[in-house]
Amino acid sequence: MLMVVVLISAAGCAGVISLKNSKDVDRTVTPALVRESPDEYIGTKVIWGGIIVSIKDINGRTVIEVLNAPLDQRGRVQGATMKDNRFLIDVADYLDPFVYRSGMEIVSAGRIKGIRIKALEGTNYPYPVLETVELHIFEAR
C-alpha cells in the first residue's frame, strides 16, 4: 500500500516537460540574466514559461513571444507575471496559431540561442531566444 501512495505522490509532482529534456537544465538562468550577458549563456539548457503574447510564422519556423512568469514544481505558471521580462521561443516547425494562441500558458525546454532585438512599445527590446526541444501549453486559468 505504501508503494502505491509513493507512486501516486511522485506522479502528482511530475513536471510537464519530459525527464529526458529536464536533465541538465540550469534553473538559475532567467531571461533577465540572458539580456544582461547574452554571450555567457548561449547553449545553456533551460525551462522557461509564461503567457503567450503573440505567435508568428517566419519562413516555416514559428516564433512565439512570451511574457515570462515563474513556474511551479509541475511546470505550470504561478503567481503574477514579471513586468518587462519577455523572451522568444523559436520552433523549427509550423505551429497553428489557433492552437498556440495569445493568453495561453506555455512551458518550453530548450537551449539559449542568443538575443533578438525587436520593437516593444517604441523602444528596441532585447529578447532572449530559446530554441525549443519541447513545448507544453495550458488554457489560461
N, C-alpha and C positions, 0 to 999 in steps of 0.2 A: 504493500500500500504506500509506503514511504517513497518508493521509486516512482510511482505514478504521480504523486504530488510534486516531486522534484522535476520530472519531465514536463508537467503542465506549467510549473513556475518558470522553467527555462524557456519554454516556447513563448510564454507571455512577455518575456523580456527581449526576445529576439528582435533584431533590427530589420528594417525593410530592405536593406542592401545585403546582398549575399555575403556569406562568410568569406568566399574567395576574394571579393572586392573590398572587404572590410579589413583584410590583413594589411599590415604595414602602413596604415593610414596615420598621418600626423594630425591629430585632433587639436593641436595648439595653433595651427595656421589658419588665420581668418582672412577674408577679403581685404580688410583694413591693413593688415600686415603686408600683404602682397602689393597693395597700392604703394606703400612706403618704400619697399625694396623688392621690386619685381624680379630682378635677375637672381636674387638669392633663393627664390622659391620655385623657379622653373623646374618642372619634372616631379615636384613633390606630390604625393598621393594624398588626397583629402576627400572628405564627405561634407558637402555643404548643402544647405537647403534654404527655403524661404517661400515667398509668394511670387507667382509668375506675373510679371508686369506686361511683357509682350513676347511674341514669337514671330520669327521671320524665316522664310526660306531664301537662302542665298546660294545660288548655283548648286542645288541639290543637297545642300547641307542645311541644318536647322540651327538657328541661333535663338536662344531663349534668354531674355533679360529677367533677372530675379532680384527682388528686394530681399536681402539676406535676413535670416532670423535664426536664433538658437534652436537646436534640436534636442528633443528628449532622448532617453535611452533607446527608445524604439525607432528613432529617426523621424518622428513627427515634429512639425513646427510647434514651438512652445513660446508662450509669452508674446510680448509686443515685438514687432519688427524693429530693427535698429535703423534709426534715421540716417540717411545719406550713406548707405552701405550696400551698394549693388554689385552684381557680378553677372557674367555671361556664361551660359552653358553652350558649348559647341558640340553638336551631334553630327556624326558622319552621314546620317540618313535623313530623309524627309520625314518629319513628324506632322501629323494632321493638326492644324490649329483649332479644329473643333474639339479634339480630344485634349490637347495641351493648351488650355485657354487661360486668359488673364484672370487672376483672382484665385487660381488653384494653388494648393501647396505642392511643392516639388522637392525631392531629395535627389542628389546626384553624387556618384562616386567617380573620381577621375583624377587626372594629373593636370597641374597648373601649366598652362601653355604660355602665359605672358600677360601683357596688358593691351587693351584696345581702347583708343581714345574715341569717345562719341560725345555728341552734344547732349547735355542734360540741363534743362531749364536755363538756356542761354550761356552755359559755360562748357568748356571742354573737360569731360569727366573721364578719369582713367578706370576702366572696367577690367578687373581681373578676369581672365578667360580660363574656364575649366573644360578641358577636353574629356568628355564623359565616356565611361565604360559601362555605366549602369544608371538607369533613372527609375524613379518611382513617383507617381502622382497620387494626390488625395483630393477629394472635393473639399472646398473651404468649409470650415466648421461654422 
